[in-house]
Amino acid sequence: MNKIFPSADAALKGIVADGQLLAVGGFGLCGIPEALIDALRDSGAKNLTVISNNAGVDGFGLGKLLETRQISKMISSYVGENKEFERQYLAGELQLEFTPQGTLAEKLRAGGAGIPAFFTKTGVGTLVAEGKELREFDGEAYVMERALVPDVSLVKAHRADKSGNLQFRLTARNFNPAAAMAGKICVVEVEEIVETGALVPDEIHLPGIYVHRIVHNPNPEKRIEKRTITEKAGA
């Protein structure tokens, strides 16, 4: 089975549609599938619910889909770096399911593992727990959280072999493996593609069984979200 597609547009053809639930890997701008996000914008799919730690920044990453109003709901843990995200939410133009960051990661991991729900102490006694089942374990209250199983997951990895086995680079791993595992269909954008068997098995971070389509993007922009410059001592 050939998993490699000639472009991001081709990789999304026939699998993205209006009203879908999508997961997008990355943390801020670190490890985001830049070409796939652009292709999703160009697809014109709308009324999307997107699971992501946040929505990038204004004009880049998922911020592009907010500008085109293709996202109707975000399931996120943080919104602080995107003014348009904040504006749309406060204006009632965008739904937001605020989720504690660890809970969000576990919702995706559980979805990929076939676990429909789990109990956590995080959020008990807050708005997060309103309307959800509470149960006591060993004298402590826990809230039940449902797993997330997106229709399509868009992820970024550093390297893939032709069977879809993936290696991530350092902190760019972040939410990407969990998002990949959870999706009914997973499309991965990689900087390097090698022959099957070229990767050391013990250094494979995610098996190819979770990956359905691969796109080669050897030169992503990798924009820096916040640049901090420290003055050299004695300068």
C-alpha positions as CSV (number, residue, x, y, z in Angstrom):
1,M,0.0,0.0,0.0
2,N,1.5,3.3,-1.1
3,K,1.0,5.9,1.7
4,I,3.0,8.7,0.1
5,F,1.0,11.4,-1.6
6,P,2.5,14.0,-4.0
7,S,1.2,17.0,-2.1
8,A,-0.7,18.1,1.0
9,D,-3.7,18.9,-1.2
10,A,-3.7,15.4,-2.7
11,A,-3.4,13.9,0.8
12,L,-6.5,15.6,2.1
13,K,-8.6,14.9,-1.0
14,G,-11.6,12.8,-0.3
15,I,-11.1,12.6,3.5
16,V,-11.9,16.1,4.8
17,A,-15.5,17.5,4.8
18,D,-17.7,20.1,6.4
19,G,-18.6,19.5,10.0
20,Q,-15.8,17.1,10.9
21,L,-14.0,16.6,14.1
22,L,-10.2,17.1,13.5
23,A,-7.2,16.8,15.7
24,V,-4.1,18.9,14.8
25,G,-0.7,18.2,16.4
26,G,1.6,20.7,17.7
27,F,2.1,23.0,20.7
28,G,1.9,26.6,19.8
29,L,3.9,26.7,16.6
30,C,6.2,23.8,17.6
31,G,5.6,20.7,15.6
32,I,2.6,21.9,13.6
33,P,1.8,20.4,10.2
34,E,2.2,23.6,8.2
35,A,1.5,22.3,4.7
36,L,-1.5,20.3,5.8
37,I,-3.0,23.3,7.6
38,D,-2.6,25.3,4.4
39,A,-4.2,22.5,2.4
40,L,-7.1,22.3,4.9
41,R,-7.7,26.0,4.4
42,D,-7.6,25.6,0.6
43,S,-10.0,22.7,0.8
44,G,-12.8,25.1,1.9
45,A,-14.1,22.7,4.5
46,K,-16.1,24.6,7.1
47,N,-17.9,24.2,10.4
48,L,-15.0,22.3,11.7
49,T,-14.4,21.3,15.3
50,V,-10.6,21.3,15.9
51,I,-8.8,19.6,18.8
52,S,-5.5,21.3,19.4
53,N,-3.5,22.6,22.4
54,N,-4.2,26.1,21.0
55,A,-4.8,27.7,17.7
56,G,-1.3,29.0,16.9
57,V,-0.9,32.7,16.4
58,D,-2.6,35.3,14.3
59,G,-2.0,34.6,10.6
60,F,-0.1,31.3,11.0
61,G,-0.9,27.8,11.8
62,L,-4.5,27.2,12.8
63,G,-4.8,31.0,13.0
64,K,-5.2,30.9,9.2
65,L,-8.4,28.8,9.6
66,L,-9.8,31.2,12.2
67,E,-9.3,34.0,9.7
68,T,-11.3,32.2,7.1
69,R,-13.9,31.2,9.6
70,Q,-13.6,27.5,8.8
71,I,-13.5,26.6,12.5
72,S,-16.7,26.8,14.4
73,K,-15.4,25.2,17.6
74,M,-12.1,24.6,19.3
75,I,-11.3,22.0,21.9
76,S,-8.2,23.5,23.5
77,S,-6.3,24.1,26.7
78,Y,-4.8,27.5,25.9
79,V,-5.8,30.6,23.9
80,G,-3.4,33.3,25.0
81,E,-1.3,33.8,21.9
82,N,-4.0,34.4,19.3
83,K,-5.9,37.7,19.4
84,E,-8.4,36.6,16.7
85,F,-9.1,33.4,18.7
86,E,-9.8,35.5,21.8
87,R,-11.9,38.0,19.8
88,Q,-14.1,35.4,18.2
89,Y,-14.7,33.6,21.4
90,L,-15.6,36.7,23.4
91,A,-17.9,37.9,20.6
92,G,-19.7,34.6,20.6
93,E,-18.6,33.7,17.1
94,L,-16.5,30.7,18.1
95,Q,-17.4,27.9,20.5
96,L,-14.7,26.8,22.9
97,E,-14.5,23.7,25.0
98,F,-11.8,24.6,27.5
99,T,-10.0,21.5,28.6
100,P,-7.1,21.1,31.2
101,Q,-3.9,20.3,29.2
102,G,-3.2,16.9,30.8
103,T,-6.9,15.9,30.3
104,L,-6.7,16.9,26.7
105,A,-3.7,14.8,26.1
106,E,-5.3,11.8,27.9
107,K,-8.6,12.3,25.9
108,L,-6.6,11.7,22.7
109,R,-4.4,8.9,24.1
110,A,-7.5,7.1,25.4
111,G,-9.2,7.5,22.0
112,G,-6.2,5.9,20.3
113,A,-6.1,3.1,22.9
114,G,-9.8,2.2,22.5
115,I,-10.7,3.5,26.0
116,P,-14.1,5.4,25.7
117,A,-13.8,7.3,29.0
118,F,-11.6,7.7,32.1
119,F,-11.8,9.3,35.6
120,T,-9.5,12.2,36.7
121,K,-9.3,14.5,39.7
122,T,-8.5,17.4,37.5
123,G,-11.4,19.9,37.3
124,V,-13.4,18.5,40.2
125,G,-15.3,21.4,41.9
126,T,-14.9,23.7,38.9
127,L,-16.8,24.6,35.7
128,V,-14.9,21.8,33.9
129,A,-16.9,19.2,35.9
130,E,-20.3,20.7,35.4
131,G,-22.8,18.2,33.9
132,K,-20.3,15.3,34.0
133,E,-20.5,12.1,36.1
134,L,-18.6,12.2,39.4
135,R,-17.5,9.1,41.2
136,E,-15.6,8.5,44.4
137,F,-12.5,6.3,44.6
138,D,-10.6,5.8,47.8
139,G,-12.4,8.7,49.4
140,E,-11.6,11.2,46.6
141,A,-13.9,12.6,44.0
142,Y,-13.2,12.1,40.3
143,V,-14.8,13.4,37.2
144,M,-15.5,11.2,34.1
145,E,-14.0,12.5,30.8
146,R,-14.9,11.1,27.4
147,A,-12.2,10.1,25.0
148,L,-11.7,11.9,21.7
149,V,-11.8,10.1,18.4
150,P,-11.4,12.6,15.5
151,D,-12.5,11.9,12.0
152,V,-9.1,13.0,10.7
153,S,-5.8,13.8,12.5
154,L,-3.1,16.0,10.9
155,V,0.3,15.6,12.5
156,K,3.9,16.5,12.0
157,A,6.9,14.2,12.3
158,H,10.6,14.6,11.5
159,R,11.1,11.4,9.6
160,A,9.0,8.5,8.2
161,D,9.8,5.4,6.4
162,K,7.6,4.4,3.5
163,S,5.4,2.2,5.8
164,G,4.6,5.2,7.9
165,N,6.8,4.4,11.0
166,L,7.6,7.8,12.5
167,Q,10.3,9.6,14.4
168,F,9.6,12.9,16.0
169,R,12.3,15.6,16.8
170,L,12.7,16.6,20.5
171,T,9.8,18.8,21.8
172,A,8.1,18.8,18.4
173,R,6.8,15.4,19.5
174,N,4.3,17.1,22.0
175,F,0.7,16.2,21.1
176,N,1.5,14.6,17.7
177,P,1.7,10.9,18.7
178,A,-1.5,11.1,20.7
179,A,-3.3,13.0,17.9
180,A,-2.1,10.4,15.4
181,M,-3.2,7.4,17.4
182,A,-6.7,8.9,18.0
183,G,-7.7,9.7,14.5
184,K,-9.8,7.4,12.4
185,I,-7.6,8.6,9.5
186,C,-4.1,10.0,10.1
187,V,-2.2,12.2,7.7
188,V,1.4,13.0,8.6
189,E,3.7,15.7,7.2
190,V,7.4,14.8,7.4
191,E,10.7,16.5,6.5
192,E,12.4,13.3,5.5
193,I,11.2,10.0,4.0
194,V,13.5,6.9,4.1
195,E,13.1,3.3,2.9
196,T,11.2,0.8,5.0
197,G,13.7,-0.9,7.3
198,A,16.0,2.1,7.5
199,L,14.8,3.2,10.9
200,V,16.2,1.4,13.9
201,P,13.1,-0.3,15.4
202,D,13.9,0.8,19.0
203,E,14.0,4.4,17.8
204,I,10.5,4.4,16.2
205,H,8.3,6.7,18.2
206,L,5.0,5.7,16.5
207,P,4.3,2.6,14.4
208,G,3.1,2.9,10.9
209,I,-0.2,1.1,11.6
210,Y,-1.5,4.4,12.8
211,V,-0.5,6.3,9.7
212,H,-2.6,6.3,6.5
213,R,-1.1,9.1,4.4
214,I,2.3,10.7,4.2
215,V,3.3,14.1,2.7
216,H,6.9,15.2,2.2
217,N,7.6,18.8,3.2
218,P,11.4,19.1,3.4
219,N,11.5,22.8,4.2
220,P,8.8,24.0,6.6
221,E,9.0,27.5,7.8
222,K,9.2,26.6,11.5
223,R,8.3,30.1,12.6
224,I,9.5,31.1,16.1
225,E,6.5,32.0,18.3
226,K,8.4,34.2,20.7
227,R,12.0,35.3,20.2
228,T,13.9,36.3,23.3
229,I,17.3,38.0,22.9
230,T,19.7,38.1,25.8
231,E,22.3,40.8,25.8
232,K,25.8,39.4,25.8
233,A,27.6,40.0,29.1
234,G,30.0,42.9,28.9
235,A,28.6,44.2,25.6
